[in-house]
Amino acid sequence: MSDSKSGSLESLPPDWWKRPRSHDALRDFVWHLSRYILYLRVPLPDGTRDLHNGVLLENNDGLVMWASVSHIRDDLREPLRRAKTGMIAAKWQLVDGRGELRLIPAQLREMNVFVPDECDVDFLVAIVPEEEAREIRDAGGAEAGTPSLWKNSSYEAVEGYWLVGYPDQVRSRFENDPGVPQPSASIVPICVPVASIAPDDGRFYGLSRDHELFYGEAYLESNAPGLLLNDLGGMSGCPLFSLRRLYEEQKIRYRLVGLLRGIRSELQDNIIVVEPILRVVKRSAYSGRLGEI
């Protein structure tokens, strides 16, 4: 699914995508988009836990995959080694529509992972075993994006973009296990409005730029009441969606554009770089294999 009912679109302000708090329907829409996010929760030797962002995808053959950024592979290499010897128990973590945590065991020892060899790309794709994929669906709060979520994403006219996820300021609420009282009644996904930056933008003068990547200017405005988002820390691997109103159907059409790689801090702190999902899907499919990290 890549369209969402959002009430009367005529009641939205002209710059609606820059103001996710301006309308109740938009706040509900943020929750809708957050369903594609799935975390890999890995215990560390010191007793703490590491959370890795990613999105859940499903191809035309029914294969369920978890896609994230590949610069986390160094963080995952040792946990994967320990998982194969049965030393740790990782979990998939999701947030349901009520803002409550759900955990599903992740069998890292059985996980097949593809990481491209090229140094200019930043993604990894892991196959989610069928039984785990079923448990994730049954837990509620997570949905695998099918090809309709990303196809034609680079050709359609859009009004704006949203980066959706849980930055460090919110992720601290993930430290408690399910059933343990949380600091707030719910864990609310954050929506960061983003405007695309043209290829000939003067800010890139003299700097290298990969023209396959998406570059955008993030408006650090949070949709969570009382939370001022200072930076994008902890959001690597979170999804960026394009948005467009469809007046006749009274829907907002959205497409998955890609996964956040990071920021171009040499320009300014709110210029983001996104790994395009079409490159993730195509190179994973063309690889013909899924290998070790």
Protein Blocks (a to p, Z undefined) as FASTA:
>chain_A
ZZdcebjfklpcfklmmmmmlpfklmmmmmmmmmmpccdddddfkopacdddddddddfk
opacddddfklmmmmmmmmmmmmnopaccddddddfkopacdddddfklpccdddfbfkb
ccddddddfklmmmmmmngoiacddfklmgoklmpccfbdcdddddfklmmmmmpcghia
cfbfbdcddddddddddfklmklgoiacdfkbccdddddddfbehiacfblghigoiacd
dddddfklopacdddfbdcfbdcfklomkbccdddfklmmmmmmmnopacdZZ
